[in-house]
Amino acid sequence: MDTKHFQGFPKEGLKFLANLMRNNNREWFTKHKSLYKESVEAPAQAFGTGKK
């Protein structure tokens, strides 16, 4: 995902967060960290920059 332009959070990111709520432990997160970085962290950073 382009971190310079916020285009919303992808469905994968929302699904990740729902799964995280059910699997809130380090082992699960470590296995899914790349999905977090791509579908949650990158869009959040783009949102934080205020760029469209």
Secondary structure, 3 states (H helix, E strand, C coil): CCCCCCCCCCHHHHHHHHHHHHCCCHHHHHHCHHHHHHHHHHHHHHHHHCCC
